[in-house]
């Protein structure tokens, strides 16, 4: 406070004092006139002095306020100019009108007034445009926009206030660098496993097996050193990986070349050795990170091995997977599964078998096989079937001839009513709850068994009590047939049951031409010995002339891309069943120089279906997964909510991306 304010002795309180003096003077005048006049004179002199003091005070106050205002304006101008953050005012046409010294230091060799914001801060202009919203037919803007921008190796936090056409800039380079360092150094855990060491070393003695493992270990160690990965051997065929996020990014950008290197290094073996890798990142809990790494490894193994699965937060990515799953040479797992399934059935009040939506021959055959297994132990069992489709009409016509068998087929609603706490639900030919005939059954069932031959996808029935997932198998019917051989000492199949199982194998292997192993033929031989009718299967799989002509029309529109890929797009307005779309893809695969085929067509349900097939040199499963579908390495599909042109464009974009990064063919 200024001194003249502190020393002020006059004010409104002196007015009351002056009035009191006048009253005293008047009172005194009644007794002594001379003294009254003297008192009046003194009062006037005091009043004059008080008035002069008040006028002087007001004059000094005005001068003080004026001086203070001048100082504030001067300091304000200097302060705004030297503030440690930038201020920019821009016009309606997005050009700079005014800025402070901070912005000058950002662009030291450039005059900024009148320059377009698009030239100086393109990221800001883009953000301003993107945040505009249409409201009641008028264009409005958000009150404040906050984002980060970069300029000449420095980072700035920008706050835009569109209403005031004002931009604040503050340097946050240290914060961004620190944040990036934190992200780069976050921990990631992984597990490497030689997924087929027993098959690759079949017939080797101990010395040769040890030499093979040492050779592969040396290759893995060199690879880990190159990418700054700490490697710790857990067992003869398993390793623990510890790395940071930066190294994980490098591994993903390299597409995990170690997978190809190990496979090519052991290519001279009868069965090349392959690796499976599970990696996890994104959790601050190390225990959870380890569990996610094991889960990722299980995912890679469930998809057939020879690939890497990376779980980073909500993202799950797969790399590799260029080889078919190796067929197991022993049936130990089949025997163990069959005994576990037998115990579960005997502990249940009833068994309900369910496949995927739009069931095919494999679903019907596998369901009939599980039904038979339950009946061998006199357990009440039923098969869920809701509606028919062209792919199963003929086999169901044969099933109807067996009254005892057809009586075991029930609707989804009936199955929901029958479900109890002690009911066993067996899901066949799929491991995704959303793809089952009735997902509510999966949610309601307290015990679920999964039997499938598809490569494991991100969605999975994780709480199943028993999982028999073998990607090497040709079909679920093959898995069920092997289970039947071990589940009971005396298995007796009726001709219809054996035929249904063999029909499922025949359809999924394209008449034993694709995806078959020695165990596939052994299963077929077992079914043939139990009365499977191959001539009946031939009649069931005969083609309709009208359907053949429709498929030929689609084939007519096929074209070749990347020299060995055939793409056929059906005409708009002519929907086809999914089965026919798949059959067209199979037809194209039989043409010369075609290593993979893709058929795009409208489906009868209004969606766009894409069926993909390959001869094994291309992983069509990964291509379909990028579009939201899935399947096998040689057999996959997807359904899209788009147009034919958009579906074709999306497919070509995925093919171009894979070709640029890692190549389409093995």
C-alpha positions, 0 to 999 in steps of 0.5 A: 500500500502506498505511503499517502494511503497509510498517512491519511488522517481525513475522510468521511469521519472528519465530516461528522467531527466538523458538524459536531464542532459547529454545534458546539460553536452555536451553543457557545455563542448563546453564552459568549458571542466573541468566543463563538465567533473565534470558534466559528473562524477556527472551524472554517479554517479546519474545514478548509484544511480538510477540503484541501487535504481531500483534494490532494489525496484524490489527485495523488490517488488518480496519479497512482492508479494511472502510473500503476496502469501504465506499469501493468500494461508495460509489464504485461506486454513484456511478460506475454512476450517472454512467457515460457509458452507460446501464444498465437492468435489466428484469423478466420481464414486460418492465418497468423495475426499475432504471436509472442517471442516463444513462437518466434524462437520456434521458427527463427528464420521466418516471418510468421504474421500472415502465414497460413496455419496449415503451413506452420501447424498442419496437425492443428488445422487437421484437428480443428477440422475433425472436431467440428460437429453438425448440430441442428444444421449449423457448424459448431466447434468444441470449446477446447482442443488438446493434442501433441505436435512435433517440430524440428525434433521437439514436441509441443503440447497445443491447446486450441480455443476455436471460439477465441481463435487462440492457440497455446503452445508449451514444450513437452519434449522431456515428458514425451521422451520420458514417456516413450522411454517408459513404454520402450522399457516395459517388460514383455515375457515370452516362451519358446517351444520346440513343438515337434521335437519328438517327431523330428528326432524320430529314429535318432539315437541320443547323440544325434538328438542332442546334436540337433537340439544343440544346433537349434539352441545355438540358432535361437541364442544368436537370434535372441542376442541380435534382438536384445532378448534375455533367454533362459533355458527351462527344459530341453525343448522350452525357453523363457524370453525376457525383453522390453517393448522396443525389442518386441517391436523389432521382433514383430517388424522382423516377422519372427524370422527365427521360425523360418530359419529353424524350419529351413535349417532342419529341412533335410530331416524327414519332419522339419523341426518347428518352433512355437512362440508365445509372447505377452505385453501390456500388464504391469502384473508379472504373474499375469504377464506370465499367464498371458505368455503361456496362454499365447503359447497354447494359442500358437500350439492350438493353431498347429504350431510353427508360429508366434502369438503375441498378446499385447493388451487387447491385440492378439497377433499371429506370425508365421504358420506357413506349414501344416500341423505335424501329425502325431505318430502316437495315439496316447492323447486319443486314448487319454481323451477317450477315457476322460470323456467316458468318465465325464459321461458316466458322471452326467445325467445326460449328454447333449451334442451340438455343432456350429451354425449351418452344420455340415457333414462333419458336424452330423458325423461327429455328433452321431459318433459322440451319441454312440459313445454315450449310448455304449455306457447307457447314458441318455444323449441327444443331438441339437439340430435347428433346421436343415441346409443343402449340405446335410439334407441327403444325410439326414434323409438317411438318418430318418430311416433309423427311427431310434437315431432320428429320435435323438435329434432335438431343437435348441429350445428343447435342449435348453429345457433339458439342460441341468447342472449335471448335463454334459455339453459336447461341442464339435467342429468348433471352439467358438461359443458365438459360432455354435448353434445356440450360444446360450447352451454354452453359457448355461452348461456347467460342464463343456467338452470341446472337440475340434480340428480347426486352428485355434482362434482368439475366441475360445471356450476357455472354461471347458472341462475337456478340450480335444483340439488337434489341427493336424486332424482332417476332420472332427469325425476322424478325432471322434472315430479314434475316441470310439476305438478306445472308449469301449472294449466292444464298439459296434456301429450301425451302417448309418452311424459308420457312414455318417462318420466316413462321410464327414471325413470324405467331405473335409478331405475332398475325397482324401485328396487334401489334409490327410495323414496316415491316421486319416486312412486308419480311421476310414479303414475302421469305419469301413470294417464297421459297415460304412457304405462308400457307394452311399457316400458317393450318392450323398455327395453327387452334384446337382446340374443346376448348382454345377452350372451356377458354379461354372458361371462364377468360375467364368469370372475368375482372374489371376493375381500374383501369378498363382492366386485365382479370385472369382467374384460372383455377379451382384444380385445372385446369392449363393449358399456358403457351401456352393461358394466353398465348392467354387473355391475348390474347383478353382484350386484344381486349375493349373498354376493355381496355388490359392483361390478366393471366391466372393459372393452374396450369401442367402442371408444377405452377407458377403461370403469369401471362401479361401483355399490353398495347396499349402504354400499359402496360409489362407487362415491368416488372410481370412483372420485379418478380415474377421474370419478364420479356418485352416491353413488350407481352408478358411472363410469369412462373412462380411457386411459390405458390398461385393466391390468393397469385399474384393477391395479389402481382400486385395489390400490384405494380399498386397500388405502380406506380399510387401511384408513377408511374401504370400507364398512359403 
